[in-house]
Amino acid sequence: MSELVELYAEYGDCLDEGDLERWVDLFTEDASYRLTSRENHDLGLPLALVRCEGRAGLRDRAMAIGRTAVFRPRRMRHLIGAPRVVAGADDDTIASRATFAVFETIEGEETRVFLTGRSFDRVVREGGRLRFRERVCVFDASLVPGSIVYPL
Amino acid sequence: MADRTDPLLAWPSRDESRVPLALYGDPAIYAREQERIFGGPFWSYVGLAAEVPEPGSWTVSAIGERPVISTRDADGALHVLENRCAHRGLALCHRAVGRATEIVCPYHQWTYDLAGRLIGVPFLRGVRGRGGMPPDFRREDHGLRRLAVHERHGAVFASFDHDVPDFESYLGPEMLPYFDRVFDGRPLRVLGTMRQSVRGNWKLMFENIKDPYHASLLHVFLVTFGLFRADQPSAVVLDQTGRHACLVSRRGEQRANEATSGMRSFQGDLRLADAALLDPVREFPGDATVVMQTVWPNLIVQQQSNTLATRRLVTRGPHAFELHWTFFGYADDDEAMTLRRLRQANLMGPAGLVSIDDSEMMELSQRGAAAYPGRSAVLELGGRDAASADHMVTEAAVRGFYRYYRAVMEL
């Protein structure tokens, strides 16, 4: 359990530091990452605002944000609640859920609550440590304030 | 056309090569836009018919800043109604979508059917003979106000002003084929929505999609991976009035050439690790691989490779707007095509690898422009007229927009 808590803590830390390479490394090679709204999720609509398939897809997102996107510098702060292990997974996979609250500080502006929500995750041991095989982040808001530059 | 005595604004040039920055923050301008543009005889986009698929389905949207409800009644007919109880003005529907047989105001339980007819008023005849509505109160005088509605190939438009031209003439012969290119009559399948708020004036969003100049410079992702670039065969097409436009282009290669050497944003060394992100297949007739269409006054139709979406503009005062994206495919898409559309959606929306750049630029535009209402913006790329061109090194579509805007606004 403490290793699982550590995984989430490290996850938040990578994004808070804007270290997307380390973020990619917290996923398995065949991982799936999706970020979507509660509305799409509840209606069973497949669209995601961010959809990465495998570490390759995650790496592309990291590369595109780091090398191609044009945006004002900002700091993100992730508060991730204690993960809750839920039933339904097999011996090798931990199915867990956690809530998140993300704050955004665009340079020169005040801090605002950016997005809150839950993640539905599958975690496995690969390469000697726990990694996300699947992470689905579902945010609560009907409206995204501005742009989602960094993943949640 | 420009009346120099108009107290609202003096346009700084005879033509549209200058745009007064007061347009981005002045509350009086904004109020006139609500009345003349969003309340005028124009077809505003409210959503896809597939978002109200069955009798009893409803969805909410807004025209300008005024909330409306789109419904499909028991007979299957589409209605667009003011989202405002006839009694005390409450907004009746809040959730994005729903199903119901009637609409009940939570405050005093006035009840409407899905065509907007008032069918129930509690205590109409009073309680035990006391109170109640006057004898001459007629329910039929107090329905939800209906807008004019037109559906074309699955896209639904509405107008507060019922004296609106027919939709096909409204789009015009230049724009209709581009519209029908995506809305070709096949049933649509909604893949999902994205909604974002941007701290900028609504016109900045329209200008952005009418401005191919920035696309070759700002959008490193598009330029680097050859999705939209000034050296590719392309066109800017305007309708006769200038109010609608299309940017049309063809995908090129990720290869350095004379044109890319002038673009600091071309990054020849970048490679995608997951080629599936950009794996477009041709699905429309002709050579164009991207067509971005702006339909006055509030719709953007996005076809970039295989990612299709409508973007509905909702105004929130002079300094903010919302962008409501509805991504869709066709009911007859196979699984591979649906997955391709979902993957390419990574480029668009609030987290889009291309569109992040735009929302950031619009917020910066607002910050600068609104603070200097006495100054002007310059629009001279490609000349000072507003004519279609067979290249994208022009701001003609933005000038065309303002030419029409000035006529409607009498500025």
Interface residues (C-beta under 8 A of the other chain):
Chain A: L35 T36 S37 E39 N40 L43 L45 P46 L47 A48 L49 V50 R51 C52 E53 G54 R55 A56 G57 R59 D60 R61 M63 A64 I65 R67 T68 A69 V70 F71 R72 S142 L143 V144 P145 G146 S147 I148 V149 P151
Chain B: A96 V97 V190 L191 G192 T193 M194 R195 Q196 S197 V198 R199 L218 H219 V220 F221 T224 Q267 L270 L272 A273 D274 A276 L277 E322 F327 T338 L342 R343 A345 N346 G349 P350 A351 L353 S355 I356 D357 S359 E360 M361 E363 L364
